[in-house]
Amino acid sequence: MNTSSIAIGVCLTDENALDLEAFAAACGTEVEFVRSLVDEGLLQPIVDRPAWRFGGEELARVRRICRLQRDFEASLQSVAVMLDLIDEVERLRAQLRRAGIAAR
């Protein structure tokens, strides 16, 4: 028996951003964890008074944070350093690409 399914999704842009509760659910985390990420400066919500909203980049960032914590048993402070280094590597690779140099 063949079955097929159709998945419908929405791009999380500033216009389609999720509120705090929906975002935490989409990340598979608790609201308090998301709040702690904002407090630590690891996550930047879209400020829409009176509530925070979050887009797709933030969703990917939370998933990366969770993987780093799980894989390295790292604290949020350690994850912050790791993310800074990862962001710097990505920035340098982009510069190399713009300069026409292949980055590995």
C-alpha positions in Angstrom: 0.0 0.0 0.0 1.4 3.4 -1.0 0.6 6.4 1.1 1.5 9.9 0.5 1.3 13.0 2.6 1.5 16.6 2.0 3.3 18.9 4.3 2.4 22.6 4.5 4.8 25.0 6.1 5.2 28.7 6.6 8.5 30.6 6.3 9.2 32.3 9.6 9.9 35.9 8.5 9.3 39.0 10.6 5.8 39.1 9.3 5.1 35.4 10.2 7.2 35.2 13.4 6.1 33.0 16.3 5.2 34.3 19.7 7.1 33.0 22.7 4.9 30.0 23.5 4.6 28.8 19.9 8.4 29.3 19.4 9.3 27.3 22.5 7.0 24.5 21.3 8.5 24.6 17.8 12.0 24.3 19.3 10.9 21.5 21.6 11.9 23.5 24.7 10.3 25.2 27.6 9.4 28.9 27.6 11.8 29.5 30.5 14.7 28.1 28.4 14.0 30.5 25.6 13.8 33.3 28.2 17.2 32.3 29.6 18.7 32.3 26.0 17.5 35.9 25.6 18.8 36.9 29.0 22.2 35.4 28.1 22.3 37.3 24.8 22.2 34.1 22.8 18.9 34.9 21.1 17.5 38.2 19.8 13.7 38.3 19.7 11.8 40.6 17.4 10.5 43.1 19.9 6.8 43.7 19.3 5.3 45.4 22.3 4.3 43.9 24.5 5.4 40.4 23.3 8.5 38.9 21.8 8.4 37.2 18.4 10.9 34.8 16.8 11.7 33.9 13.2 13.3 31.1 11.4 16.9 32.1 12.1 16.3 32.1 15.8 14.7 28.6 15.5 17.8 27.3 13.8 20.0 29.0 16.4 18.1 27.4 19.3 18.4 24.0 17.7 22.2 24.6 17.3 22.4 25.7 21.0 20.6 22.5 22.1 22.9 20.3 20.0 26.0 22.0 21.5 24.7 21.6 25.0 23.9 18.0 24.4 27.0 17.0 22.5 29.5 18.8 24.7 27.5 18.9 28.0 28.2 22.7 27.8 26.9 25.5 29.9 25.2 28.4 28.2 28.3 30.5 28.8 30.4 27.9 27.0 27.8 27.7 24.2 28.0 31.4 23.8 31.8 31.2 23.2 31.2 28.3 20.7 28.6 30.3 18.8 30.9 33.3 18.6 33.6 31.1 17.1 31.2 29.4 14.7 29.8 32.8 13.6 33.3 34.1 13.0 34.3 31.0 10.9 31.1 31.5 8.8 31.9 35.2 8.4 35.5 34.5 7.3 34.3 31.8 4.8 31.8 34.3 3.3 34.7 36.8 2.9 36.7 34.1 1.1 33.8 33.3 -1.2 33.4 37.0 -2.0 37.1 37.2 -2.8 36.8 34.2 -5.2 38.8 31.9 -2.9 37.4 28.4 -2.3 36.7 27.9 1.4 36.6 24.4 2.8 
